[in-house]
């Protein structure tokens, strides 16, 4: 009988239960902390600043060499805290720093924000979801690494799919970090360039180019959506 007894604490539900409750507590505290930070940012006018493109550009310009740091930090916040819009930040980056440099700043901020959201879900949220769904979570959310990576990549290409939700949701799957990071970076690059390009053109007042950019962005999004929907399994 003793030979059948497992000495591995991980196999003992009683030993793992406190750990799950501990992580659930941290998950709840993290949600509360994010809510408090959002409230404070809203109260001091920072959220309103991010929603006002002209005011945001003036603020970034006033910071001089520290301006890019504000763009990156604002993009990170916009992804971690879903209510914060990211488009005005990306447009401001393009207007102030041009197509190439603006795209780089957008990519850095978006990638960092996505990674932080991924790890928040991976470290704190997985046990909460396991409590809701039980041990079948692995079967429901795992999938193949290639399939999960493709889902993240294509979702990044489609502007009407929430960037923030995908980042958190990916952390709840078995998708490896490096696959998530690569799929995210590759997927957001086109949209980042288009937003930076649009911001740069808006600053020059070239209405025709702006219209063509928006039209091209819309067509690409529709084609990608159709290609992903009707592609062969």
C-alpha positions, 0 to 999 in steps of 0.5 A: 500500500505504501508503494502506491503513495505518491511523495510528490506534493504536486500530486496532492490536491490538498497541497496545491489548493493553497497555491491556487487560492494564493494566485487567485488572490494575487489575480484579484489584487492585480485587477484592483490595482489596474482599476485604481491606476486607471482611475488615477490616470483619469482623474489627473487628465492623462486619459483625456490627454491620450484621447486628444490627438492635438494635445497629445502631440503638443505634450510629446513635443514639449518633452523633447528627447523624452517624447518617444518614452511617453509614446512607448509608455502610453502604448503599453498602458493602452494595451494593458488597460483596454479602455485606453485608446491606442490609435491617437497615440500611434497617429501622434507618433507618425505625425511627430516622428514620421513613417519609419521612426514612428512605426518603431516606437509604436511597435516597441510600445505595442509589443511590450504591452502585449507581453505584459498582458500575456504574462499577467494572464499566464501567471495570475489568470490561469489558475482562476480559469482552471477553477472555473473550467476544471482540468478540461482547460488543457483540452479546451484551450491548448490546440497545436502551437502552430494553430495558436500562433496563426490565430494570434498572427491573423488576429493582429492583422484585423483591426476590429479584433481587440488587441488587448483581449487577444493578448490576455487570452493567449496567456491562458493557452499553451502557446509558448512565449516566443511564438506569441511574441513573434506572431504579435510583432509580425502581425502588428507591423503592417497596422503600425506602419499604416497608422504612423503613415496616416499620422504623418500624412494628416500632419501635412494635410494631404487629404487624398493620401489620407483617403487612399491610406484608409481605403487601402487599410480597409481593403487589406483588413477585409481580404485578410478576414476573408482569407482566414475565414475560407482558408482550407483547414 
